[in-house]
Amino acid sequence: MKLRRSWVMGGLAIVAAGASVQASAQSSVTIYGALDNALVYTNNQGGLHNLYLRTGNLAASKIGFKGAEDLGGGSQAIFTLENGFDINTGAMSSANTLFNRQSFVGLTNSGYGTITTGRQYTPYFLYVGAIGPTSVLTGATGAHPGDVDGLDTTVRISNSVTYSSPVFGGAQVSALYGFGETAGSVSTGNTYSLAFKYDVSAWNFALGYQRLKNGSGPANAWNSTASGSFSTSAINNGYVSSDNVQMIAGALRYTIDKWMVGANYANAQYKPGAGSLFTQKATFQTLGLITTYQLTPQVALAGGYSYTFEKSANGISDAAKYHQIALEQTYSFSKRSAIYFLEAYQLARGKTLGKTAGSIVDAVAVVGDSQNGSPSSGRNQSVLMVGFRHLF
């Protein structure tokens, strides 16, 4: 009897082990991330030069978890959780928000597409940003001034639903809606985005749109109840009381052998509402050029130029203009580890609105989006970085 019982228990153990192996074969969870730190020199932060350490330059310092479970019939359940942090202090990038970068769950099917819900990047960024300036020039020094057009990772939408179609002949579309969740006013604080991309041979094309609506609360600022927010700096501080912000952008690039060349255009419109601290729509347009060259299997070079100009409005006749040049050199020790050098220079001209209602101020330089909180006191700003990035 004891012998029979041991055989039964052994059989159950084997069956259980087999089920465990089968389950693990049908689902997976991946832990991933990046550690990135650099020594930075800036010639003018509020009139003073500075030498300091800055995290997340070539790649944002982050840790993430993503997983998929095979549901059969070409379907999978998927999720992503991603947190950003400062490697120099250990602090989270966003206080009181654990997974500030991404946190979503959804279903994907090879024939029907993907639907996800949670906190997500917009199709505008995922499609246009993927072949725009920050795809080859890090946003720290390569983003258009102050990331005024949201082509870097600064726009994320909470309480959102995204649908992405399957790829048909190299083409794909995606749409997002972010719920404002304001009782009695469905549109307050909402966000929507639509984008299209097409990859054919050596060419990549993308076109995207996003519109962010202000949340409920005081009209003289961007309210935290909105499903999405945008990057702010001396470039657009005069327009943070917008009723809504609309961004349209397109990008293309061509790759041949070791060379890649690309161009991009973006139009960002900040529209006033009742109680806003400005009265006429503010429009920033940007024209950009980018290029990369794979010098050796280990050495990659990149460069870019952008010209951002504000449309005259709100009492401004000599509207702001920003010229920016960014360079990057990367030496990869392996697929995961690299040392990098970044150089950028920006020249500002003209006038823009300041934080105070109706105040017209001189435009000042703000390189990429690394200097959003530390703009120049004058017309120009230079930034130099040397850093190390490790992926895991």
Buried (B, 14 or more C-beta within 10 A) or exposed (E): EEEEEEEEEEEEEEEEEEEEEEEEEEBEEEEEBBBBBBEBEBBBBEEEEEEEEBBBBBBBBBBBBBBBBBBEEEBBBBBBBBBBBBBEEEEBBBEEBEBBBBBBEBBBBEEEBBBBBBBBBBBBBBBBBBBBBBBBBBBBBBBBBBBBBBBBBBBBBBBBBBBBBBBEEEBBBBBBBBBBBBEEEEEBBBBBBBBBBBBEEEEBBBBBBBBBBBBBBEBEBBBEBBBBBBBBBBBBBBBBBBBBBBBBBBBBBEBEEEEBBBBBBBBBBBBBEEEBBBEBBBBBBBBBBBBBBEEEEEEBBBBBBBBBBBBBBBEBEBBBBBBBBBBBBBBBEEEEBBBBBBBBBBBBBBBBBBEEEEEBBBBBBBBBBBBBEBBBEEBBBBBBBBBBBBBE
